């Protein structure tokens, strides 16, 4: 059974860092595009970042460019989201999602198109 499990969330002060992990089970990551998304209750889901199957191409939302870095280790079946210089507005539940049908992030990746599998999410709280 294909499953994604996020970890690494928690409470951090503004300016701090966290690294989120997305572990895949039940399938190989080698041929799967992975995206990170976040959502605050009452607000629309936001696409944060996307990485292609080889890790050679990445995409970021303007709100996180220069602060967040997505990477992957296919042998470990894990995709990471390194988050630096965190701000209170980064507070959200973060989800990873998988598109097993493409090798590159789609034009509309940030809308979740093609992301057929989702994890349960991990909460990130940025507060002093």
Secondary structure as UniProt FT lines:
FT   STRAND          3..7
FT   STRAND          10..12
FT   TURN            14..15
FT   STRAND          18..25
FT   TURN            30..31
FT   STRAND          33..39
FT   TURN            41..42
FT   STRAND          46..51
FT   TURN            53..54
FT   STRAND          58..60
FT   TURN            62..67
FT   STRAND          68..73
FT   HELIX           74..76
FT   STRAND          78..83
FT   HELIX           88..90
FT   STRAND          92..99
FT   TURN            100..101
FT   TURN            107..108
FT   HELIX           109..111
FT   TURN            112..114
FT   STRAND          117..118
FT   STRAND          122..126
//
